[in-house]
Amino acid sequence: MTNHEFRFSNGDKVEDLVTGFKGIITGSAYYLTGCNQYCVAAKAKDEFSEATVTWYDEGRLNLMTEKEITEEEVKAEKNGADKSPNKTM
């Protein structure tokens, strides 16, 4: 296993330098090719819309706020899901 360092952390608010897209890092990946990528989720425009989520290379991102959202604030249940599964089915 490779010990690899990421420039940003999950929960950081970042901006893409190319498009201006802003959001919170919700995941990160390190590839065999040496590339760090981050999953960045923007806020939904209203309660009826899905949030836009996209992956960006590390070099395209600029840190806006460290730990905008902490892991404790969005901690998942121990079932591996963000919320309880629907048990009526």
Disulfide bonds with the S-S distance in Angstrom:
none
